[in-house]
Amino acid sequence: MSNPLLISSALWITTGTMGMFWGLSQPYPSPNKFYGFGMGAIASTIGTILSYPAMKKTERTVLRQDTSDTIFDIGESAIIERYKQAVFPSPKMPDLNIYNHVLSLFPEQETEDRPPIVSFDSILDRGVGICLFGDSGSGKSSAAKYLIGLASQGSEIKLIVCDPHYDGGGDWGPNTLIIDDYDLILKCLRASLDELDNRKKLRKQGVKQFSKLVFIWDEWPSVRVAAKNAKSNICEEAVIRLGSECRKYEMLSIFCSQSGNTKAMGLEGMGDFLQNFSLIRLGKISTKHAKNLPDQRVLNCLQNTGYPCLVDDDLSIHPTHGNYTQFKNGQPPQNLLPVKTIPITLDEILGDEIYVEREQETPKQPPTTATTSPSFDIRKLDKTPENNSNPDDKFMQILEFCKGKESVSVRDVQRSTVGRNLSSDAIKYAFEWLENNGYGTVKTEQTGGTVRVTFTPI
């Protein structure tokens, strides 16, 4: 479509230019010279003025046409894309939450918001002994079973579970020897050290291979209290030797506790010796420990995980509950490895002589192998406890002392008849045990260089 303003502007400019040339061609001093040049200049000026809106109108027309063409092209492309999607549908994008969770399962993937993740399966290569800390519901027993399956991948193992709080639950397998009596557990500790000494002698005699022997020492702080009440130092010796010597002789010890207190485990203040242990912290114990770590990314990751897990001070994934994004009681374990065990009996561990005092200079005898019987019932064995003390009974006595009081400190218990002979560490562990079992809450206050621990009964 033509532009009238542009045509008018061109006519005015052409007429003005011709008028100026005609005026200049007239002889001087003819008045036509001035009239012609002046009228031509005026006409040219009018044409120039009209050219500005004419050009703007032309530009707007061009832009309008370009916009229309662009809109048409976009609409046409949308129609083509719609047909392409109908004929060749593109795959749906994955759920970002699931995608991020799957990415989190791969170890050693460090990002700005997440520290590197240590593979849980590397635990057996990181230390000689293992300490497993986990509060109730953190998947501690499932993690222990996973470790047993991991240890039995190469060959069959003999498994002994020493749990003073064993209630008949938990599937440890038909060939597993379970000991739930404090006195027998202390004797089993001594027998494990005797077995370690015996294997050392056999190694010097040329024996290179031994059957794998795995011990699970559950509720280890309670066992230490029982040993102290029996005036025995077997736990101190066992945690040092089993935590530093047994690996090369095909023996593995896993010390378990519902408390994250390394002092109650007998490990505090050991310095470089503590490096022999792989410390696994689960649940609330892991997040509590992570608050003191320099890398706060670890704490942030644990707080956003259903079942938090730490291996030493490194972030890891819970082996059996790591796929659960939220914590919930009763969730079944996943990824459990098959456990390959062979039968073992109590008399095979303890030998013909049920207990040999190490203080006596009696020569050690290698364990006498008895006829293996998976149905062996340790409750049929006559038990001869060295005293009638039971850590659980002592804990309940402390609870009775605390009832009716607003709060009770460690010093208050030591001043009473109940805790007169107990150390502060034993009382602190008793407070933690009572808290974990729902009898009250523990509060720790630090004033200057003094730490005050109190228990408030419910």
N, C-alpha and C positions, 0 to 999 in steps of 0.2 A: 504494500500500500504506500502511495507517494505521500510526501510530507509537504503541505501547502506553505508552511512557514519557510521551509528550506528553498522552495521554488521562488517565493516572493523575495527572500533575501538575495538570491542569485540575480534576479532581475534588477533589483535596486543597485546592487554593486556593479553590474554590467552597465546600466544606464549612467551611473555616476562616473564610472571610469571613462566611458565614451564622451560625456560632457566635459570632463577635465581635459581630455586630449583635444576636443574641438576648441575649447577656450584658449588653450595654449597655442593653437595653430593660428589664431587671429593676430593681425598686425597691431603693434603698439602705436598709439595709445587708444585703440578702438575699445569702446565699453563692452563689446561682446566678449573680449578676452577675459574681463573680470567676471561678467555674468556667467559665462560658460564654465569657467573653472570653479566658481563658488557653488553653482547649482550641482555640478558633478561631485564636488567634495561632500556636499550635504547628502546627496543620494547614496554615495558610497558609505557614509557614516550610518545612515538608516539601514542599509543592507547588512553592514557589519553587526549592528545591534540586533537585528532580526535573526542573524545566524546563530547566536548563543542559544536561545530557547529552541531553535530548530534542531541544533545538534543534541541538546538534552533530550528532546522528544525522540530523536532517532536512537539514542543510546538506550532509553527506556524500552523502546520497542524491541531492540535487539536482545536486551536482558530478559524481557518478558518471553521472547521466543525461545531463548536458551533455557530458561527455567521450565517452560512447558516441555521442551524436548527432554530435559533431565528427568522431570517427573514421569514422563511417558516411558523413558528408559528404565527407571526404577520400578515402575509398575510392571513393565514387561519382564524384567528380571525376577520380580517376586513371583509372577505367574510361572515362569520357567522353573524357579527353585521349588515351588510347590509341587509341580509335576515330578521333579527329580526326587523329592522326598517321598512321594507316593510310590514311585517305581523302585527307587534305591534308598530305603530308609537308613539313616545313620544310627549307630549304636548309642544307647542312652549313657549319659555320664554317670560314673559310679557315685554312690553316696560318700561324701567327703569324710564323714565320721568313720565309716568302715575303712576307707582308703587310708586315712591317717593311722588307724589302729593297726592295719596290716603292715604299714611302713614301720610302726614301732616294734614289730616282732623281729626285725632284722638287726643283728648286733652291729656295733661299731659304726652306726650311722649318726654322726654328730652334726647338729645344726646349731643355729644361734640360740634357740630356745631350749634345746635338749642336749644334755651331755652324752658322751659315748655310753653304750649299753654293753655290759659284760655278759657273755654267754654263761648261763647257769651250768651248762654241761662241763665247763672248764674248772669247776670247783675241785674235782679230784686231783687236778694237776697243780692247784694253787697252794695247797698246804698238806701237811701230814695228818693233822686232826681237823675235825669239823665241829664248830659250835653252832647250834641252831636255836635262835631266839624267836619266840612267837607267842603273842597273847592268844586267848581263846578265840577260835573262829578265824584265825589268820591262815589256816591251811598248813600248820606246822607238821602234823602227822602225815599229810599227803606229800609234803616236800621230803620228809624223811623216807617215805616209801619210794619216791622217785629216785632219791640218792641210792637206795639199796638196789633198785633195778639198774641204775647206772653202773654200780660197782660189780654187778653180776653179768654184765654184757659179754665179757671175755670168757668166763668160766663160772661154774657153779660155786656157791658160797655156803658157808655155815653161818647162820644168823642167830644171834642171841639178843633178845630185847629185855632189858632190865628196867621195869617201870613200877615203882612202888604204888602208883595210883591206878594200876591196870584194873579195869572193871569188866573184862571179858569182851569188850567191843574192839573194833578194828580188825581188819583182815590182814594178818601178817603172814599167812600161808600155813599149810599143814605141817611143814618141816621146821618151823621156827620154835625155838626154845624161849619161853616167856617166864621171867622170874619177877615176882611181885612182892617178895618179902625182903625187908631191909637187911636182915642178918645174912640171908643168902646172897643178896646183891653185894654186900661187902666182901663175902667170901669169893664171889665171882670176880671181883676186882683183883683180889690177891691172885686168883688162879690165872687171870689174864696176864699179869706180870710174870708169873711162873712160866706160862706158855711162851711169852716173849723171850725170857732167858733160855728156855729150852731150844727155841728156834735159832737163837744166836749160836748155841753150842753145835747144833746140827749143821749150821752154815759153815762153821769152822771145820767140821768133819767132811765137808764136800757136798752136802745136800744143797741143791740150788733152787728147788721148787717146793712150795708148801701149798696146802689147801687154803683158800681164802677164808678168813675169819673176820666177821663184821659184828661189832658190838654197838648197840644203841643204849646209851645211858640216859634215860628220861628222868625228868625232875631232879637234875643233878644237884641243885642247891639243897633239896631235901635230903638227898643221900649224904651230902657233906655234913649236914646237921646231925644225922644219925651216926655218922662216923665219929664226930666230935663228942657226942654223948657216950659213945662206946670207948672214948679215949684212944682213938686210932688215927694215925696220920696216913692211912691208906689212900685217901682221896687226893691229898697233896702229891704223893708219889705217883699215883696213877695218871693224873692230869699232865704231869711233866713228862713221864716216860712214854705213855701212850700217845701223847701229842707231839713227840719228837723222834721216836725210834721205830714205831711199829710198821711204818709203811714199807720199808725195804724187806720186811719179813711177811708180807701179804696179810697184814692185819690193819683194820680200819676201825676207829672209834668215833662215834657221833654223840656229842654231849648236847642234851636238849634242856630247855628251860622256858617257862612262861614269863620269865623276867629278863629284861635286857641288862641287868646289873652284872658286869663282868667281875666285880669284886665278889659277889655271891657265888660266882662260878670258880673262884680261886685263881683268876687270871690277871687281876689288876696288879700293876707294878712289876710285871715280868719283863718289860722292855722288849728287847729284840726277840726273846723267846716267843712272844705273842705272834710273831710273823709265821710260826709253824702252823698256826690255826687259820682256817678259813671261817670267818665270822659271818653267818647268814642271819639277817634281821628281817622279820616279816611283820606286817600289820602296823599297829600303832607304835611298836618298838622301833621300826625303821624310820617313821616320820619324826619321832622324838630324837633319834640319833642324828638325823639329817639336819636338824635345826642348828647343830654345832659345826656343820661342815662349811668350808669356805666357799664352795660352789653351791649357791642357792638354787641353781637350776635343778639340782637333784631333788630338793625339797618340793619345788613346784611340780615336778613330774610325779612324785610320790603322792602328793595331795590330790592329783587328778587321776589316780589309778584305783581300781576297785580293790585289788590285792597287792599293795606295795611290797617291794622286795629289794633288799640291799645285800650285796656280796662285798664284805669288808666295807669300804666307803664308796663303792661304785654302784651305779644304778644297774639293776638286772630285771628280768621278767620272771614272775612266779611260774615255776615249771608246770603246775597242774591247775592253777586258777588264773593264769595270766590273760586268758581270752575273755574273762568276765570283766566288763567295763564298770560294773557296780558291785559293791559288796552286798551279800545276802547270805544269811545263815542257811546251811544245809545244801549249798550248791555242790554237786558231785565233782570229784576231781577228773581232770582230763589229761590225756597224754601220758598216763602211767605206763612205765616200761615193764615188761614181763620180768619177774624175779625168779631166778634159777637157784633154788636152794636144795641142799641135801640134809637128811635128818641129823640131828645132834641131840644128845641127852645131857642131863645135869651131871651125872656121874662121869661122863666123858670129859666135861670141863673141869670138874673139881677133883677127879681122880679117886683112888681108893680112900685116901685120907681126906675127909671133907674140908678140913682147914689146917693149915700148917702156919704157925706163927713165924714170921720172918725174923723176929728178934732172936729166936732160937737158932742155933747153928746147925740145924738139921739139913743134910744134903737134899737138894731139890730133886724130885723124881718127875720124870715126864708123865703127862696125863695118861692114865690107863683107859684104853678105849673099851667101852662096854657095848653090849648088844644094842644096836640102835633100835629105838621104838618110837615112832611118831606119836603114839598115844600116851607117852610117859606123862604122868600127872605129878607135878612137883608138890602138890598139896598132900600126897601120901608120904612124903619124906618127913621124918621127925625133925622138927626145928628146935634148935637150942639157942635161942637168942641170948646174947651176953647181958642184956638188961631188958626191961620191959618198956623202954622209952620209945616213943613214936613221934616223929616230928609233927605229924598232923594233930596228934593229941596236944602237943605243946602249943601249936598255933591256936587251937580252940580254947586252951586255958588262957592264953593272952587275950583272946576275944572276950571271954567272960570277965577278965579283969577290966577291959576297956568299956564294957557295957555300963550305961548309966552315967558316963562321963562325957563332957562336951568334946574333948580331944585329949589324947594321951601321947606323950613324947617318948622317945627311946629311953631317956633317963628315968622317966616315971616307971617304965616297966622294969628297968634294972634295979630300982629301989624296992620293988615288990618281991614277995616270995616266989612269984612265978618266974621272973626273969633274973633272979639274983646271980645265977651262974651262966647267964647267956651273954655273949658278946654283942656289941652294938650292930655288927654286920648281920648276925643271926636274927636280931629283932627287926632290923630293916627289911630283911627278906620275909620275915613273918608278916609284917605290915603289907608288903607287896602281894604275898600269897592271899591274905585276907581280902585285899582290894580286888584281885583278879577273880576271886570266887564270890564277889558281890556282898561282902560283909561290911564294907565301908570304903572310905576314900583316904588316900595318903597325900599329904601336903609337905613340900620341901621348901624351906625358907633359908635364905643365905643372908647373914648379917655380918659384914666385914669378912673375916676369914673363918667364921663359924657357920656350919650348916645344921639346921634344926629340922628333924623329920618328925611329923606328928601323924597320928591315925585318928580319924573321926568315925566312930561306928554308926551304922544306919539304924 
